[in-house]
Amino acid sequence: MFRRLETAGRVETVTVSVGGKPVTLPRGETAAAALVAAGEAVGRTTPVTGAPRGPYCMMGVCFDCLVMIDGAPNRQACMIEIREGMRIDRQDGARRLGG
């Protein structure tokens, strides 16, 4: 469904963790691109039914790509540029408040 466009001129890479697995991508890619590159089709499950959701529109409209980034829930993966050492994890159900 998705394929990487040519990255001519972009040689600098960044390594992030997707579900505990290291993934190296060109600098400037999004967290959603990291999910796809890691083979993770599901970034979250819905709070009510537990239905799986993953990157869909890739432009910040649908909110299906919500994930936890560095421990912060409800982050739109398609709108966040990766940075060295970033941790991207699946978000299951509703976020929990408090400790």
Summary of the structure (lengths in Angstrom):
residues: 99
radius of gyration: 13.3
end to end distance: 38.5
largest distance: 45.2
contacts: 258
relative contact order: 0.24
helix: 10%
strand: 32%
